[in-house]
Amino acid sequence: MKNEPKKYASRRREMVEKQIASRGVTDPLVLAAMNKVPRHLFVSEALVDSAYGDFPLPIGEGQTISQPYIIGEMTQSLALKGHERVLEIGTGSGYQAAVLSQIVYKVYTIERNNALFLQTRKLFDKLKFHNIVTRYSDGTQGWKQEGPFDAIIVTAGGQQIPSPLIEQLSIGGRLVIPVGDNFSQELIRLEKTEDNIKTTNLGACRFVKLIGQHGWNE
Ligand code: SAH
């Protein structure tokens, strides 16, 4: 980021080294992206000084921006190379989408909360994240007109993997989503091949609810 106070660049470097690389996120594309995106601009004014801490933060509307390490782990699990078109469900603050945008060709991101959708769309414009496309709708139904996607990331937790998302994943594509009940979930990575769907459990996590037709009721 041009014109930002120096302290933020060094806080970011420290975040990447101490919270992310040291815990096993090694993909250089992921580490470089997280070193670049100004996380402090994705939280409210009052939380700017906590933005690089090792914890999730509230972003308004009862929602949260994930702990930096979780963002690193989920992004790495998508095994991105750079040419991909990626779908994100749950735009929220926009931070996860911004990290993805530094790695891939194009990011499609869906948010169901109108206030967050409007606020974050404006922020992407202001910060010139031009390869992020936003949409206000129920992301559990995916984005059929733009699919199939090389990778899909869901940043809210459902009881199961929404079937439209599996349908809209290309052959060879990867999907990552927290699956579980109200209180705790497992981070599930799914890989789709010509004739098979393989899932792996990446471990326990806790996310806000995925609400929609193929998620929780309101
Ligand atoms: N990726 C975000 C995380 C935000 S929290 C970030 O980096 O900040 C999860 C978000 O998912 C919330 O904003 C919530 O409103 C949204 N959400 C929940 N269910 C959704 C659905 N069915 N479609 C789209 N967004 C949804």
Residues whose N, C-alpha, C, O or C-beta is under 5 A from the ligand:
A	BS01	SAH	Q63 T64 I65 I89 G90 T91 G92 S93 G94 Y95 Q96 I110 E111 R112 N113 L116 S137 D138 G139 T140 T155 A156 K209 L210 I211 G212
